[in-house]
Amino acid sequence: MELAANVILIMLIGTGAALFFVGSLIVVVTAFGHKQYAYGVLSLLFFPLSIAYCVQYREKGAYASKFLISGVLLVAVSYGFAQLFYTF
């Protein structure tokens, strides 16, 4: 049973990280498309900056923010369950 729970948690955290990564890449493409090169380059180098772009430009980053927010929440909730049920 413990092995199954570990596999499920790893899959959930991996899926959340993948969603965040895809959302960050969408932010990079969106920023370059709107000629905001500084945000594009900085978001490519430092992925958490993508959240700042989505907050500052809500209309332009609305599609990417769906991926970013769902990815962060999935990782946070999965990590919370891992901390709740397991001692590392």
C-alpha positions in Angstrom: 0.0 0.0 0.0 2.8 2.4 0.8 4.4 1.8 -2.6 1.2 2.7 -4.4 0.8 5.9 -2.4 4.4 6.9 -3.2 3.8 6.3 -6.9 0.6 8.4 -6.8 2.3 11.2 -5.0 5.3 11.2 -7.4 2.9 11.2 -10.4 0.9 14.1 -9.0 4.0 16.2 -8.2 5.5 15.4 -11.6 2.2 16.4 -13.3 2.1 19.7 -11.4 5.7 20.5 -12.3 5.0 19.7 -15.9 2.0 22.0 -15.9 4.1 24.8 -14.4 6.8 24.3 -17.0 4.3 24.4 -19.9 2.7 27.5 -18.4 6.2 29.1 -18.2 6.9 28.3 -21.8 3.6 29.8 -22.8 4.5 33.0 -20.9 7.8 33.2 -22.8 6.1 32.9 -26.1 3.4 35.4 -25.1 6.0 37.9 -23.9 8.0 37.7 -27.1 4.8 38.0 -29.1 3.9 41.2 -27.4 7.5 42.5 -27.8 8.2 42.4 -24.1 11.7 40.9 -24.6 12.9 41.5 -21.0 10.1 39.4 -19.6 10.6 36.7 -22.2 14.3 36.3 -21.6 14.0 36.5 -17.8 11.0 34.1 -17.7 13.1 31.7 -19.8 16.0 31.9 -17.4 14.0 32.0 -14.2 10.7 30.2 -14.5 9.0 31.5 -11.3 9.1 35.0 -12.8 6.4 33.8 -15.1 3.9 34.2 -12.3 4.9 37.9 -12.0 4.2 38.4 -15.7 0.7 36.8 -15.4 -0.1 39.0 -12.4 1.2 42.2 -14.1 -0.4 41.5 -17.5 -3.6 39.7 -16.6 -5.3 39.8 -20.0 -2.2 38.8 -21.9 -1.2 36.0 -19.5 -4.7 34.6 -18.8 -4.2 31.4 -20.7 -0.7 30.7 -19.2 -1.9 31.5 -15.7 -4.3 28.6 -15.9 -1.4 26.3 -16.3 0.8 28.0 -13.8 -1.7 28.2 -11.0 -3.0 24.7 -11.4 0.6 23.4 -11.5 1.6 25.2 -8.3 -1.5 24.1 -6.5 -1.1 20.5 -7.5 2.5 20.4 -6.3 1.6 22.2 -3.1 -1.3 20.0 -2.3 0.6 16.8 -3.1 3.5 18.0 -1.0 1.1 18.8 1.8 -0.3 15.3 1.7 3.2 13.8 1.6 4.1 15.8 4.7 0.9 14.9 6.4 1.1 11.1 5.9 4.8 10.4 5.7 7.8 11.3 7.8 10.9 11.8 5.7 
